[in-house]
Amino acid sequence: MPVISFANAKGGAGKTTAALLLATELAHQGHRVTLIDADPQRWISQWHEMSGNVRNISIVTEVTVASLQCHLREMASHTDYFIIDLAGARDALVTTAIGLSDHVMIPVQGSAMDAKGAAQILDLLALMKEKAGLAIAHSVVLTRVTAMVTTRSLVAIKGLLAQRGVNVLNTPIGERTAFRELFEVGGTLHTLDGAKVSNLDKARDNARALADEVKRLMPMRVIRSGIPRVINFGRNAA
């Protein structure tokens, strides 16, 4: 069962929205998803409180460095995908979660601060590979993309990241009213009322394309050794 973390050392990059869209769309497609809320802002937990039980989704709301791997082990038998929403930081919990991940998604908006936050996560991944031998797959997902961002601009951004050897998802996450609405009223894109939310069909298509692309990036079942990954970089980890 793949463990997918969403990380950017800067807050406000669209991590939580991306994580929730992926989780709810995978659940809608019939996959069992465990959402782990490791962000102190607790947006996922607040969404869950508004939504109540959502089919195929389990929520873990209290997470520490010590408990994270226990949660993964305890939920593994009835989970197809783990999705971890991390804090906008580079701390011990972020480092631990990334070290336990099969794929790290790095959400980035078109801002210099977002790029710097993403660079910190990329540097952390490089450090893990160098010091601990952990080569963790990762991709950038462009978020809050508006109609003003042209296809040519997206190609240019992807090209710059590709020069660094960074994979960029072909599916950007648009800036849509429906995505914001999820955090206002709860539920999923498939429970929102199309008569009250504009362009809901396009929002659903966006989430479906995101989930389909992510699924193609990784096998449905990842064979995990069960051996704890001990990651200790001293002060460099924070």
N, C-alpha and C positions, 0 to 999 in steps of 0.2 A: 504494500500500500504506500504510494508516494507521499512524502512529506513535503509540502510546498510552503515556503515562507515568503512573506512580503516585507521587504526591508528597504528603507532609505533613512539615512542618518538625520535628515531634515524632516520635521513634521509638515503636514499639509501637502504632501506630494501625491495624494490620492491612493495611499496604501489600503486604507480600510475599505474604500469604495471598490477598488479592484478585487480585494479578497472576498468581499461579500458578493459581488457579481459572479465571480467564479464559483463560489460555494453554492449559491442558490441555483445557478444554472446547472451545475453538475447534479445537484439533488433533484432538480426538475427532470433531468434525463434518467433518473433512476439509480444514481450512484449514492452510496452511503457516505456522508461527509461529516467529519468532526472539525468544527471551527474552534480554534484555540485563541482566545482573546488575551494576548500578552502585551497589550498597549494600556498604559495607565489611564488613558483617556476613556477607555471602556466603551467605545462607540458600538462595538459588536454586541456587548452585553446589554447595552441600552436598547439596541435594535431588537434583540431577543426578547427582552421584557415586554416591548410593545407588540411583538409578533405572536407570542405564545409558541406552541409547538409547531414547527415547520417540518413537513414530511421529509424524511431521510437526512435531517440535520441534527447533530448533537453539538452542544456547546460546552466548552470548558472555560469558566470565567475567572478562576483563581489560579494563577501560574507563577511559579518561582523557578529559579535556576535549579533548585534541588528536585522540584516536582515534575518538571517538564518531561523528562524521559519516562517517568512512571506513568504519566498520562498517556504517552504514546504506546507504551506496552499494554496498559489496561484496556485501551480502546481498540487495539489492533485487530482483534478478532471480529469486530463488527464495524469496521471502517474501510472504505475503499480509497478515500483521499483524506489526508490531514491537511488543513490549511491554517497557517499561523499568521495572525496579524500582529506585527511587532511595533514597538515604540519607535518614534522618530529620534533615534539615538544610536550610539554605538557603545553599548554597555555589556555587562556580563551575560544578561539574559538574551540579548540579541546575538551575541557571539555563540552562546550555547545552542540556541535555536538554529542558527545557520549551520553549525557543525553537525546537527542532527538531520538536516534537510537533504532531500534528493534533488531539489531544484529551488533556487532562490529567484524570485521575481522582484525586480527593482523598478518601482514606478517612478516616472520622471515627467514633470511638466516642462514646458519650454521656458525655464528660468535658470539663471546662473546659480542660485542657491540650491535648487533641486539637483542640478548637475554636480555641485560640490558634495551634497549629501550622498548622491549615488556613487561618486568617486570614493568616498570613505568606505562604502560597502564593498566596492570592487577591490580596494586596497586590502580590506580585511580578508576577502576571499583569496587574494594572492598570498597573503601572509599565512593563511591556513594551509595552502598548498605547499608553500616553502618550508614551514616549520613543522607541520603535522602530517604532511603527505596526503591531505584531503583535497581532492580535485572535485569541487562541488559545481554541478551544472548551474548556470544562471542566465537570465535574460532580462533585458530592459523592456518594460511595457510603457508606452507613451500614454499619458492620462490627460483628461480634460482638454482634449483636442477640439478646437472650434472650427467652424466653417472657414474662418480666416486663415487657418493653417493649411497651406496648399499642399498638394501631392508632391510638388517639387521640393518644398521645405522638409517634408517628412523623409523624402529620399536623401536629402542632404544630411539630416540628423542621423539617419541610419548609416550613411556612408562614413561619417566621422566616428561613430561608435565601432563600426566594423573594422576600421583601421586599428583600433585597440583590441580587436578580437572579441568584441562583445556582440552577442546575438541580440537582435531587436525583434520583438514580435511583429508580425505583419498586421496584427489587429490592434490599432490604437483604441483607447477608450474615449468616447466622445464626451463633450460637456452637455449633459442632457437633464431635463427637468425630472424625468422618471427616476434617475439615479439618486438625486437629492431627496425625492419623495420617499424613498425607502427608509430614510433616517427620520422622516417626519411622522409617518403613519405606520411603519413596519410592513411586514409581509414581503413578498417577492414581486418581481416584474410580472409574474403570471397571476398574481392576485390583485394587482392594481386595476382600477377602472379606467379603461381606455377613453371613456366619455369625459373623464375629469383630468386626465394626464395627457399632455400633448406628445405626439410622435412616439407613443408607447411601442408600436410595432418595430420602429427603427431601434429603439432601446433594446428590445428583446433580441433582435437580429444581431446587435453589437455584442450582447452577452453570450449568445449562442456561438458566434464566430470566435470569441475569446476562449470559451471552454473547449471548443473543438480543436483549436490550435494548441492549447496547453496539453490536451490529451495526446496529441500526436508527438509531443516532445518527450514523452516518457512512457514506459510500459505500465500497464494497468496494475501489475503486481511487481513490486520491487522486493527482491530477496534480501533481507537484512540479516546480518550476522548475529545480532543480539548482543554483541560485545559493546559495552559503553564506549563512546568516543570521548576520551579525556583531552580537553583542549586547554592548554595553559600557556598563554603568551605573556604572563606577567602584566605589567602596566600597559603594554601595547594593545591589550584586548579592549580596554575601555576607551 
